[in-house]
């Protein structure tokens, strides 16, 4: 079995279990994180970031809005565009998610030395660079 795939599944399971009380699935978690780091974003930016179609993003945004996690407002300078931000409830969940991510890192790197952690970060950086350069093709 592919190690990276297994790690990703464990990560996803970890977050889904701990966020079950908020009725947020994994894709919604990722979208909330993106919105928190990209305040006043729009559906086009989200679709580009996640390399998905606008319809899929529109459905996800609608669910997040119904759950009270985001606010969607018409852009005053472009009436065809909606600006998306986190609601207060969404911000509270992001704070909780950040704590969970710290907890996950503690689990992942439990018996690692600082040097090993630094090496992992460098290697992960290389992997990310390779993926990004491939995506640019």
Beta strands, then each sheet from edge to edge (+ up, - down):
strand 1: 41-42
strand 2: 70-75
strand 3: 78-86
sheet 1: 1+ 3- 2+
end
